[in-house]
Amino acid sequence: MQYPDIHVEVLLEQRLIDIVAERLDADVRIGEQVARDMIAVRIGPDMHLAVFGFPAYFERRAPPKSPRELGDHECIRVRRPGRADFYPWAFECNGRPLKARIEGKLAFNSVPLVIAAAAAGFGLAMLPEPMIEGELRCGRVVRVLEEWCPSFPRYHLYYPSRRQQSQAFSLVIDALRWKSAP
């Protein structure tokens, strides 16, 4: 079988885009952010959120024991792309969602800036675990509230359901499709 010549262009955006209006073949988003009229193909396993701080922060404050204690801490927030609000800090207790009041003087729309602010001791942060894997592996961060942090659907490739797929596009989808471990 001869494979078609495939060209892939990757665009990194800090905003949610309309792939139909922008004439793009597909996009990648967290599973729960995919529009209903799109076909979503899972391209990775679920991931967990991680609440963490660096030792400099914990020199002044004791680690929180529950999400309810976060109101007494500086929390570094992350602004949602193209929106005026922030990502919520989502927690679970016995499988049920739990809301916590989050306060903080710092907010960013960039993960590296969130990590840098936390490293400087300015507060606690919450990010998907893979975004701080290096810091976790090296023991540079103190992870807190781990038992309260839920998992959520990882990334999905999505595309319009009305679109006729080319052979090349089908091959890209098949190559990226996540297959769970046996």
TAMO-V375827 format. One record per pair of residues at least 6 apart in sequence whose ideal C-beta (glycine too) atoms are under 8 Angstrom apart, sorted by sequence separation. I is the first residue (numbers start at 1). J is the second residue. If there is no record, write none. Layout:
BEGIN
i->[I/I]
j->[J/J]
END
This chain:
BEGIN
i->[19/34/64/79/80/91/92/108/117/118/135/17/19/79/80/90/91/118/129/136/19/64/78/79/91/117/165/31/64/77/78/91/108/132/17/53/77/115/159/31/61/88/89/106/114/61/115/11/16/51/89/114/75/88/28/86/106/111/115/157/16/57/105/106/115/105/70/104/157/111/115/124/86/119/67/118/126/67/154/77/75/77/75/76/79/81/71/74/75/77/78/79/70/71/73/74/76/77/78/79/67/70/71/74/76/77/78/68/70/71/74/76/67/70/78/78/89/51/76/87/49/49/76/76/76/76/78/74/75/76/78/74/75/76/78/73/74/75/98/73/75/70/91/93/92/91/92/91/92/91/64/90/57/60/59/90/56/54/56/57/16/53/54/56/57/15/16/52/54/57/14/15/54/57/13/14/53/53/53/52/53/51/52/51/52/51/52/50/49/50/49/50/67/49/50/63/66/48/49/52/64/47/48/63/64/67/47/50/66/47/52/52/58/50/54/54/55/53/54/52/53/52/52/53/51/52/50/51/51/14/51/14/50/51/51/50/49/48/49/48/48/49/47/48/46/47/46/46/47/46/45/44/42/43/44/42/43/42/43/42/43/41/40/41/40/41/40/39/32/38/39/31/32/38/39/30/31/34/38/39/30/31/35/37/38/30/31/34/37/30/31/29/30/28/29/28/28/29/27/28/26/27/26/27/41/26/43/45/25/43/44/41/42/43/45/41/42/25/19/19/20/19/26/25/26/4/6/4/5/4/8/6/6/4/3]
j->[25/40/70/85/86/97/98/114/123/124/141/24/26/86/87/97/98/125/136/143/27/72/86/87/99/125/173/40/73/86/87/100/117/141/27/63/87/125/169/42/72/99/100/117/125/73/127/24/29/64/102/127/89/102/43/102/122/127/131/173/33/74/122/123/132/123/89/123/176/131/135/144/107/140/89/141/149/91/178/102/102/104/103/104/107/109/100/103/104/106/107/108/100/101/103/104/106/107/108/109/98/101/102/105/107/108/109/100/102/103/106/108/100/103/111/114/126/89/114/126/89/90/117/118/122/123/125/122/123/124/126/123/124/125/127/123/124/125/148/124/126/124/145/148/148/148/149/149/150/150/124/150/118/121/121/152/119/118/120/121/81/118/119/121/122/81/82/118/120/123/81/82/121/124/81/82/121/123/124/124/125/124/125/125/126/126/127/126/126/127/127/128/145/128/129/142/145/128/129/132/144/128/129/144/145/148/129/132/148/130/135/136/142/136/140/141/142/141/142/141/142/142/143/144/143/144/143/144/145/109/146/110/146/148/149/149/149/149/150/150/151/152/151/152/151/152/152/153/154/154/154/154/153/154/155/154/155/155/156/156/157/156/156/157/157/158/158/158/152/158/159/152/153/159/160/152/153/156/160/161/153/154/158/160/161/154/155/158/161/155/156/155/156/155/156/156/157/158/157/158/157/158/158/159/173/159/176/178/159/177/178/176/177/178/180/177/178/163/158/159/160/160/169/169/172/166/168/167/168/168/172/171/172/171/171]
END
